[in-house]
Amino acid sequence: MSEKLKIIALGGLNEIGKNLTVYQFGDDILVVDCGLGFPDDDMYGVDIVIPDATYLVENQAKIRAIVLTHGHEDHIGALPYIMRDINVPIYATPLTAGLVRNKLDEHGLLEKTKIEVRRPGDFIRLGNFRVELIHVNHSIHDTVMLAIRTPQGIVIHTGDFKIDTTPVSGAMMNLTRLGELGNKGVLALLSDSTNVEKPGYSTSERKIGERFDELFNGCTKRIIVTTFASNVHRVQQVIDCAAKYGRRVAISGRSMENTLRVATELKCVKIPEGLLMDLSKINNLPPDKVVIITTGSQGEPTSALHRMAFSDHRQIEIQTGDRVIISASAVPGNEKTISRVIDELFRRGAEVIYDKVSELHVSGHAYQEELKILMALVKPKYFIPVHGEQRHLRIHAKLAEQMGIKSSNIVIADVGQIIEFSSKRIDINGTVHSGKVLVDGIGDFDVTSVVLRDRKHLAQDGMIVVIINLSSEDGSLISEPDIITRGFVYVKESEDLMHELKNVVLDTLDNNVEYKLTDRSSLKRAIRTDLAEFLFRKTKRKPMILTTVTEI
């Protein structure tokens, strides 16, 4: 067979989030997931990070479809940005499809996009690929694992999963089907590495329901619960407890409202009639009859919980005695923002219950023993760890070796590398254009590396603006240079330094008389160079220097 199966991750390797994997055979491309990531602390002003989709744009004619494993942001969040440049069908389970429709509608892309709904057990024929959807457990409804049949064999793409023997709703993960595929022979397994550092088994989601019951039972306070908007199972548990203890429920936060609306329409969430009420009317009830489910589990500054904590919410203000339950773990990098919100809640007299003091969250990702069970069932010839940083991928590879997979059959790749399968081996053979696209604001403009570099520069060392007025007739200086600083020094407290800076500029002008009328660019460059050298000698800092020369 001359054609080779190629697998290319455009995201999700050596990082958490931004999951996007390309499967290619001949002239057929299958894309699995299309997620976003969150910015690092030094990505000033950046809202989200998405995969660089240049390879997809260049090969759009070969793309048969995008198949989604589930509806979390790190698997669907980049769709509104990438679907601007490509127009291909999307296949998803009912809840995932509903969430995608909301996203594309907000960006004006829904009408031009074909979204096909499929369910666990369904098969999708996409050129050389035949994709089977397999039910798995995760922290959101309608999550599936993919068994991708290719001319070279079956590839299992896990997406996010855990083995939950007592799920909140629905059946246990379909281990039987995975065993059947393993007996037929599986070419390769691409497996979620998120929790590979954790030994043993993950905790069942049902345990959190038991903890909620303890916190609701006998509580006479107003209860405010925050969790991930997409964690429909958790929201259902809060609703069940509210109904059991005679409380009405109000929802705060647009993403929570949208997810709950879609989940309710699809009957993923069951809400007793009359339980929900408008947030604007919730203050008319006594505290022991109220539950508010809100966004803000990650301390996001624009979230409803953050606005409540800092008295910026139009309808809800934290009161002394409120019981605030934060039912989520911190996404790496969000620890400080969450801590600030928790501190402010305490300052306002609330009782805050969070993961450091009580078990209020369980992971939706498999622990080591569950990952081993999957390998034992699937018995893959080749193994590719995905969805993790370098340490996760390395530890997962060692785990695979313990399960009997040859080290030569295990590939740890990086974003953009091409993994090729031949009849007898697996290799990394070349790369494609890949990387990160930094999205600022509504995403109409991408943040380039130059812009990000300037933002870092401004944040670290501040800025100095030099304004010079020259005569248009002879280039003479009309008035002394005007120097403005921002984020560098406070002018009134640094008069001596400002005087020295003006003298440096005057000396530069005297030393570059020939540039005053003929070469303003060289004059500006000379001023910047002389100021930069002086400032570094004097302060050991390198502020951004902007120079304006005006003819009068």
C-alpha positions as CSV (number, residue, x, y, z in Angstrom):
1,M,0.0,0.0,0.0
2,S,1.7,3.2,-1.2
3,E,-0.5,5.6,0.8
4,K,0.2,6.0,4.5
5,L,-2.0,7.0,7.4
6,K,-0.9,10.3,8.9
7,I,-1.9,11.7,12.2
8,I,-1.1,15.4,12.9
9,A,-1.9,17.1,16.2
10,L,-2.4,20.9,15.7
11,G,-3.0,21.2,19.4
12,G,-3.3,19.2,22.6
13,L,0.4,18.0,22.8
14,N,2.8,19.5,25.4
15,E,-0.1,21.6,26.6
16,I,-3.5,21.4,28.3
17,G,-6.3,22.4,26.0
18,K,-6.4,23.5,22.4
19,N,-7.2,19.9,21.3
20,L,-7.3,19.4,17.5
21,T,-6.1,16.3,15.7
22,V,-5.9,15.7,12.0
23,Y,-6.2,12.2,10.4
24,Q,-5.1,12.0,6.8
25,F,-5.1,9.2,4.3
26,G,-4.6,10.0,0.6
27,D,-6.9,12.9,-0.3
28,D,-9.2,12.5,2.7
29,I,-8.8,14.4,6.0
30,L,-10.8,13.9,9.2
31,V,-10.5,16.5,11.9
32,V,-11.2,15.4,15.5
33,D,-12.2,18.3,17.9
34,C,-11.4,22.0,17.6
35,G,-10.7,23.4,21.0
36,L,-9.3,26.5,22.6
37,G,-6.7,27.0,25.4
38,F,-6.3,29.7,28.0
39,P,-3.5,32.3,27.9
40,D,-0.4,32.2,30.1
41,D,0.2,35.0,32.7
42,D,2.6,36.8,30.3
43,M,0.1,36.9,27.4
44,Y,-1.1,40.4,28.3
45,G,-4.6,41.3,27.0
46,V,-5.1,37.9,25.4
47,D,-8.5,36.3,26.0
48,I,-8.1,32.8,24.4
49,V,-5.5,30.8,22.5
50,I,-6.6,28.7,19.5
51,P,-4.7,26.3,17.1
52,D,-3.1,27.8,14.0
53,A,-5.4,26.3,11.3
54,T,-3.3,27.2,8.3
55,Y,-2.9,23.5,7.4
56,L,-6.6,23.1,7.4
57,V,-7.2,26.2,5.3
58,E,-4.6,25.1,2.7
59,N,-6.2,21.6,2.5
60,Q,-9.9,22.5,2.9
61,A,-10.9,20.6,-0.2
62,K,-9.6,17.3,1.4
63,I,-11.5,17.8,4.7
64,R,-14.5,15.5,4.9
65,A,-15.7,16.6,8.3
66,I,-14.9,17.7,11.9
67,V,-16.0,15.1,14.4
68,L,-16.4,16.3,18.0
69,T,-16.0,14.1,21.1
70,H,-17.8,16.4,23.5
71,G,-18.9,19.9,24.3
72,H,-16.1,21.3,26.6
73,E,-14.3,24.5,25.5
74,D,-11.0,22.8,25.0
75,H,-12.6,20.6,22.4
76,I,-15.1,23.0,20.7
77,G,-14.1,26.5,21.7
78,A,-12.1,27.3,18.6
79,L,-14.8,26.5,16.1
80,P,-16.2,30.0,15.7
81,Y,-12.8,31.3,14.7
82,I,-11.6,28.4,12.5
83,M,-15.0,28.0,10.8
84,R,-14.6,31.6,9.4
85,D,-11.9,30.3,7.1
86,I,-13.2,26.8,6.3
87,N,-16.7,25.4,5.5
88,V,-16.9,21.7,6.3
89,P,-19.6,19.6,8.0
90,I,-19.5,19.1,11.8
91,Y,-20.6,15.8,13.4
92,A,-21.5,15.8,17.1
93,T,-23.7,14.2,19.7
94,P,-27.0,16.1,20.6
95,L,-25.8,18.2,23.5
96,T,-22.4,19.0,21.8
97,A,-24.3,20.0,18.7
98,G,-26.6,22.3,20.7
99,L,-23.7,24.0,22.3
100,V,-21.9,24.4,19.0
101,R,-25.0,25.9,17.4
102,N,-25.1,28.6,20.1
103,K,-21.4,29.4,19.5
104,L,-21.7,29.6,15.8
105,D,-24.9,31.6,16.0
106,E,-23.2,34.3,18.2
107,H,-20.6,34.7,15.5
108,G,-23.0,34.7,12.5
109,L,-21.8,31.4,11.2
110,L,-24.7,29.1,11.9
111,E,-26.5,29.4,8.6
112,K,-23.5,28.5,6.5
113,T,-22.5,25.5,8.7
114,K,-23.8,22.0,8.3
115,I,-24.1,20.3,11.7
116,E,-25.0,16.6,11.8
117,V,-26.2,15.0,15.0
118,R,-25.1,11.4,15.7
119,R,-25.4,9.2,18.8
120,P,-23.2,6.6,20.5
121,G,-23.3,3.4,18.4
122,D,-23.6,5.3,15.1
123,F,-21.1,5.0,12.2
124,I,-20.1,7.9,10.0
125,R,-18.6,7.2,6.5
126,L,-16.1,10.0,5.6
127,G,-14.1,9.1,2.5
128,N,-11.4,6.5,3.5
129,F,-12.5,6.8,7.1
130,R,-15.4,5.1,8.9
131,V,-15.9,6.5,12.4
132,E,-17.8,4.8,15.2
133,L,-19.0,6.7,18.2
134,I,-18.6,4.9,21.5
135,H,-20.3,6.0,24.8
136,V,-17.9,7.0,27.6
137,N,-18.2,8.7,31.0
138,H,-17.0,12.3,31.5
139,S,-18.1,15.5,33.3
140,I,-20.5,16.4,30.5
141,H,-23.4,14.6,28.8
142,D,-23.0,13.0,25.3
143,T,-19.3,12.3,25.5
144,V,-17.9,9.8,23.0
145,M,-14.7,8.0,22.2
146,L,-14.0,7.4,18.5
147,A,-13.0,4.2,16.8
148,I,-11.7,5.3,13.4
149,R,-11.5,2.6,10.7
150,T,-8.7,3.4,8.2
151,P,-7.3,1.3,5.3
152,Q,-4.4,0.5,7.6
153,G,-6.4,-0.5,10.7
154,I,-8.5,0.8,13.6
155,V,-7.4,3.8,15.5
156,I,-9.0,4.5,18.9
157,H,-9.2,8.3,19.8
158,T,-10.3,8.5,23.4
159,G,-11.0,12.2,23.8
160,D,-11.7,12.9,27.5
161,F,-13.0,9.9,29.5
162,K,-13.2,8.2,32.9
163,I,-14.6,4.9,34.0
164,D,-17.5,5.8,36.3
165,T,-19.4,2.7,37.6
166,T,-22.1,4.9,39.2
167,P,-22.6,7.8,36.8
168,V,-25.1,10.5,37.7
169,S,-27.1,9.7,34.5
170,G,-26.8,7.4,31.6
171,A,-24.9,4.1,31.4
172,M,-21.4,3.2,32.4
173,M,-18.7,3.6,29.7
174,N,-19.1,0.9,26.9
175,L,-16.1,-1.2,27.9
176,T,-17.7,-4.2,26.1
177,R,-17.4,-2.6,22.7
178,L,-13.8,-1.6,23.4
179,G,-13.0,-5.2,24.2
180,E,-14.6,-6.3,21.0
181,L,-12.5,-3.9,19.0
182,G,-9.4,-5.0,20.9
183,N,-10.1,-8.6,19.9
184,K,-10.4,-7.6,16.2
185,G,-7.1,-5.8,16.4
186,V,-6.4,-2.1,17.0
187,L,-3.6,-0.4,15.1
188,A,-3.1,2.5,17.5
189,L,-4.5,4.1,20.6
190,L,-4.4,7.9,21.2
191,S,-5.3,8.3,24.9
192,D,-6.0,11.2,27.2
193,S,-3.1,11.8,29.5
194,T,-4.5,14.6,31.8
195,N,-4.6,12.6,35.0
196,V,-1.8,10.1,34.3
197,E,0.1,11.3,37.4
198,K,-2.7,10.2,39.7
199,P,-2.6,6.5,40.9
200,G,-5.7,4.4,41.4
201,Y,-9.2,5.2,40.2
202,S,-11.0,8.5,39.8
203,T,-13.9,9.2,42.1
204,S,-17.5,8.8,40.9
205,E,-19.5,11.9,40.2
206,R,-22.2,10.6,42.4
207,K,-20.0,11.2,45.5
208,I,-20.4,15.0,44.9
209,G,-24.2,14.6,45.0
210,E,-23.8,13.0,48.5
211,R,-21.7,16.0,49.6
212,F,-24.2,18.4,48.3
213,D,-26.9,16.7,50.3
214,E,-24.9,17.2,53.5
215,L,-24.4,20.9,52.7
216,F,-28.1,21.5,51.9
217,N,-29.5,19.4,54.8
218,G,-30.4,21.7,57.7
219,C,-28.9,24.8,56.1
220,T,-30.9,28.0,56.9
221,K,-28.7,30.2,54.7
222,R,-29.0,31.3,51.1
223,I,-26.9,28.9,49.0
224,I,-24.9,30.0,46.0
225,V,-23.2,27.3,44.0
226,T,-20.7,27.8,41.2
227,T,-19.4,25.2,38.9
228,F,-18.3,24.8,35.2
229,A,-21.3,25.8,33.0
230,S,-20.7,22.7,30.9
231,N,-20.9,20.3,33.9
232,V,-24.5,19.4,33.4
233,H,-24.2,16.4,35.8
234,R,-23.2,18.8,38.6
235,V,-26.0,21.2,37.8
236,Q,-28.5,18.4,37.9
237,Q,-27.2,17.4,41.4
238,V,-27.8,20.9,42.7
239,I,-31.3,21.0,41.2
240,D,-32.1,17.6,42.8
241,C,-30.9,18.9,46.2
242,A,-32.9,22.1,45.9
243,A,-36.0,20.2,45.1
244,K,-35.5,17.8,48.0
245,Y,-35.1,20.6,50.5
246,G,-37.8,22.9,49.2
247,R,-35.6,25.6,47.6
248,R,-36.3,27.6,44.4
249,V,-33.4,27.9,41.9
250,A,-32.2,30.9,39.9
251,I,-29.5,30.9,37.3
252,S,-26.9,33.7,36.9
253,G,-24.4,33.9,34.0
254,R,-25.0,33.8,30.3
255,S,-22.9,30.6,29.6
256,M,-24.8,28.8,32.4
257,E,-28.2,30.0,31.1
258,N,-27.3,28.9,27.5
259,T,-26.0,25.5,28.5
260,L,-28.9,24.8,30.8
261,R,-31.4,25.8,28.1
262,V,-29.8,23.5,25.5
263,A,-29.5,20.6,28.1
264,T,-33.2,21.0,29.2
265,E,-34.4,21.0,25.6
266,L,-32.5,17.8,25.0
267,K,-33.7,16.3,28.3
268,C,-30.1,16.0,29.6
269,V,-31.3,17.9,32.7
270,K,-34.6,17.2,34.4
271,I,-36.1,20.2,36.3
272,P,-39.3,19.9,38.3
273,E,-42.0,22.2,37.2
274,G,-42.0,25.5,39.1
275,L,-38.5,25.0,40.6
276,L,-36.8,27.6,38.4
277,M,-37.5,31.3,39.0
278,D,-36.2,34.6,37.6
279,L,-33.1,35.9,39.2
280,S,-34.7,39.3,39.6
281,K,-37.3,37.9,41.9
282,I,-35.1,35.6,44.1
283,N,-34.6,38.3,46.7
284,N,-38.3,38.2,47.6
285,L,-37.9,34.7,49.1
286,P,-36.4,33.9,52.5
287,P,-32.7,32.7,52.4
288,D,-33.6,29.1,53.3
289,K,-35.7,28.9,50.2
290,V,-33.1,30.0,47.7
291,V,-30.3,28.4,45.6
292,I,-28.4,30.4,43.0
293,I,-26.4,28.5,40.4
294,T,-23.8,30.8,38.9
295,T,-20.8,31.0,36.6
296,G,-17.4,32.1,38.0
297,S,-15.8,28.9,39.3
298,Q,-12.5,30.1,37.9
299,G,-12.7,33.6,39.3
300,E,-13.1,35.1,35.9
301,P,-13.4,39.0,36.2
302,T,-16.4,39.1,34.0
303,S,-18.2,36.2,35.6
304,A,-21.3,36.5,37.8
305,L,-19.7,35.2,41.0
306,H,-16.8,37.7,40.6
307,R,-19.3,40.5,40.2
308,M,-21.3,39.4,43.2
309,A,-18.2,39.3,45.4
310,F,-17.1,42.8,44.3
311,S,-20.6,44.3,44.5
312,D,-20.8,44.8,40.8
313,H,-23.7,42.5,40.1
314,R,-27.0,44.2,39.2
315,Q,-29.3,41.8,41.1
316,I,-27.3,39.8,43.7
317,E,-25.1,41.1,46.5
318,I,-23.3,38.8,48.9
319,Q,-24.8,38.9,52.3
320,T,-23.4,37.9,55.7
321,G,-24.1,34.3,56.3
322,D,-24.4,33.3,52.6
323,R,-23.1,29.8,52.0
324,V,-21.0,29.8,48.8
325,I,-20.1,26.4,47.4
326,I,-17.3,26.4,44.7
327,S,-17.7,23.0,43.1
328,A,-14.7,23.0,40.7
329,S,-11.0,22.7,40.7
330,A,-8.7,25.4,39.5
331,V,-7.6,25.2,35.9
332,P,-3.8,25.6,35.9
333,G,-3.0,29.3,35.9
334,N,-6.3,30.4,37.5
335,E,-5.3,29.8,41.1
336,K,-4.7,33.5,41.9
337,T,-7.9,34.8,40.4
338,I,-9.9,32.2,42.3
339,S,-8.1,33.0,45.6
340,R,-9.0,36.7,45.1
341,V,-12.7,36.0,44.8
342,I,-12.6,33.6,47.7
343,D,-10.9,36.2,49.9
344,E,-13.5,38.8,48.9
345,L,-16.3,36.5,49.7
346,F,-14.9,35.8,53.1
347,R,-14.4,39.6,53.6
348,R,-18.1,40.1,53.0
349,G,-19.1,37.6,55.6
350,A,-19.9,34.6,53.4
351,E,-19.2,31.0,54.4
352,V,-17.1,29.7,51.5
353,I,-16.8,26.0,50.9
354,Y,-14.2,25.1,48.3
355,D,-11.9,22.3,47.3
356,K,-9.2,23.0,49.8
357,V,-11.6,22.5,52.7
358,S,-14.1,20.0,51.3
359,E,-14.4,17.4,48.5
360,L,-16.6,19.3,46.1
361,H,-15.2,18.3,42.7
362,V,-14.2,15.1,41.0
363,S,-12.2,14.9,37.8
364,G,-13.7,13.8,34.5
365,H,-10.4,12.3,33.4
366,A,-9.2,8.7,34.0
367,Y,-6.5,7.9,36.6
368,Q,-3.7,5.4,36.1
369,E,-5.7,2.2,36.7
370,E,-8.4,3.3,34.4
371,L,-5.9,4.1,31.7
372,K,-4.4,0.6,32.1
373,I,-7.8,-1.0,31.9
374,L,-8.3,0.8,28.5
375,M,-5.0,-0.5,27.2
376,A,-5.7,-4.0,28.4
377,L,-9.1,-4.0,26.6
378,V,-7.9,-2.3,23.4
379,K,-4.5,-4.1,23.1
380,P,-3.1,-1.6,20.6
381,K,-0.1,-2.2,18.4
382,Y,1.0,1.4,18.6
383,F,0.5,3.9,21.4
384,I,0.4,7.7,21.2
385,P,-0.2,9.7,24.5
386,V,-2.2,12.9,23.9
387,H,-3.9,15.7,25.8
388,G,-1.1,16.6,28.2
389,E,2.1,18.5,28.9
390,Q,5.5,16.8,28.4
391,R,5.6,15.1,31.8
392,H,2.1,13.7,31.3
393,L,3.0,12.3,27.9
394,R,6.3,10.7,29.3
395,I,4.6,9.1,32.3
396,H,1.8,7.8,30.1
397,A,4.4,6.3,27.7
398,K,6.0,4.5,30.7
399,L,2.6,3.2,31.8
400,A,2.1,1.8,28.3
401,E,5.4,0.0,28.5
402,Q,4.3,-1.6,31.8
403,M,1.2,-2.9,29.9
404,G,3.4,-4.7,27.4
405,I,3.6,-2.2,24.5
406,K,7.1,-2.0,23.0
407,S,8.9,1.2,23.5
408,S,9.6,1.3,19.7
409,N,5.8,1.3,19.2
410,I,5.2,4.3,21.4
411,V,5.5,7.8,19.9
412,I,5.6,11.1,21.9
413,A,5.0,13.8,19.3
414,D,4.7,17.6,19.3
415,V,2.3,19.9,17.8
416,G,2.7,20.0,14.0
417,Q,4.7,16.8,13.6
418,I,3.5,14.2,11.1
419,I,3.1,10.7,12.6
420,E,3.1,8.2,9.7
421,F,2.1,4.5,9.8
422,S,3.6,2.0,7.4
423,S,2.8,-1.7,7.3
424,K,5.4,-2.5,9.9
425,R,6.4,0.7,11.7
426,I,5.5,4.1,13.0
427,D,7.6,7.2,12.4
428,I,7.6,11.0,12.8
429,N,8.2,12.2,9.3
430,G,8.3,16.0,8.9
431,T,6.1,18.8,10.1
432,V,3.3,21.0,8.9
433,H,2.6,24.7,9.7
434,S,1.3,24.9,13.2
435,G,1.4,27.0,16.4
436,K,-0.8,29.3,18.5
437,V,-3.1,32.1,17.5
438,L,-3.7,34.6,20.3
439,V,-7.2,36.1,20.2
440,D,-7.9,39.5,21.7
441,G,-11.4,40.8,22.5
442,I,-14.1,39.5,20.1
443,G,-11.4,37.9,17.8
444,D,-11.6,40.3,14.9
445,F,-7.9,40.8,15.4
446,D,-5.2,38.2,16.2
447,V,-2.5,39.3,18.6
448,T,0.8,38.9,16.7
449,S,4.1,38.2,18.4
450,V,5.2,41.8,17.8
451,V,2.1,43.1,19.7
452,L,2.6,40.6,22.5
453,R,6.3,41.6,22.8
454,D,5.3,45.2,23.0
455,R,2.7,44.5,25.7
456,K,5.3,42.6,27.7
457,H,7.8,45.4,27.3
458,L,5.3,48.0,28.5
459,A,4.2,45.9,31.4
460,Q,7.8,45.3,32.6
461,D,9.5,48.6,32.0
462,G,6.9,51.2,31.0
463,M,7.1,53.8,28.2
464,I,8.7,57.2,27.5
465,V,7.4,59.5,24.8
466,V,9.7,62.2,23.5
467,I,8.1,65.1,21.6
468,I,10.4,67.5,19.6
469,N,9.3,70.6,17.7
470,L,11.7,71.8,14.9
471,S,11.5,74.7,12.6
472,S,10.5,73.8,9.1
473,E,12.8,76.4,7.7
474,D,16.2,75.6,9.2
475,G,15.6,72.6,11.5
476,S,16.3,74.6,14.7
477,L,14.7,73.6,18.0
478,I,11.6,75.7,18.6
479,S,11.1,74.6,22.2
480,E,12.8,72.3,24.7
481,P,11.9,68.6,24.3
482,D,8.7,67.4,26.0
483,I,9.1,64.1,27.8
484,I,6.1,62.0,29.0
485,T,6.5,58.8,31.0
486,R,3.9,56.1,31.7
487,G,4.7,53.1,33.9
488,F,8.3,54.1,34.3
489,V,8.7,56.9,36.9
490,Y,6.4,59.4,38.5
491,V,7.6,62.7,37.0
492,K,7.1,64.9,40.1
493,E,9.3,62.6,42.2
494,S,12.0,62.3,39.5
495,E,12.6,65.8,38.4
496,D,16.4,65.3,38.3
497,L,16.1,62.3,36.1
498,M,13.7,64.1,33.7
499,H,16.1,67.0,33.5
500,E,19.0,64.6,32.6
501,L,16.8,63.0,30.0
502,K,16.2,66.3,28.3
503,N,19.9,67.0,28.3
504,V,20.5,63.7,26.6
505,V,18.0,64.6,23.9
506,L,19.5,68.0,23.4
507,D,23.0,66.6,23.1
508,T,21.8,64.1,20.5
509,L,20.2,66.9,18.5
510,D,23.5,68.9,18.6
511,N,25.4,65.8,17.5
512,N,23.1,65.0,14.6
513,V,22.5,68.4,13.0
514,E,22.7,66.9,9.5
515,Y,19.6,64.8,10.2
516,K,17.3,67.6,11.3
517,L,16.0,68.5,7.9
518,T,17.1,65.6,5.7
519,D,16.6,62.3,7.6
520,R,14.0,62.4,10.4
521,S,14.1,58.6,10.8
522,S,17.8,58.5,11.5
523,L,17.3,61.4,14.0
524,K,14.5,59.5,15.8
525,R,16.7,56.4,15.9
526,A,19.7,58.3,17.3
527,I,17.5,59.8,20.1
528,R,16.1,56.4,21.0
529,T,19.6,54.8,21.1
530,D,21.1,57.5,23.2
531,L,18.2,57.6,25.7
532,A,18.1,53.8,25.9
533,E,21.9,53.6,26.7
534,F,21.6,56.4,29.3
535,L,18.5,54.9,31.0
536,F,20.1,51.4,31.2
537,R,23.2,52.8,32.8
538,K,21.2,54.9,35.2
539,T,18.3,52.7,36.1
540,K,19.1,49.2,34.7
541,R,15.7,49.3,32.9
542,K,14.7,49.3,29.3
543,P,11.4,51.3,28.8
544,M,9.8,51.5,25.4
545,I,10.9,54.8,23.8
546,L,8.6,56.6,21.3
547,T,9.9,59.7,19.5
548,T,7.8,62.3,17.7
549,V,9.4,65.0,15.6
550,T,7.1,67.8,14.4
551,E,7.8,70.5,11.9
552,I,6.4,74.0,12.7
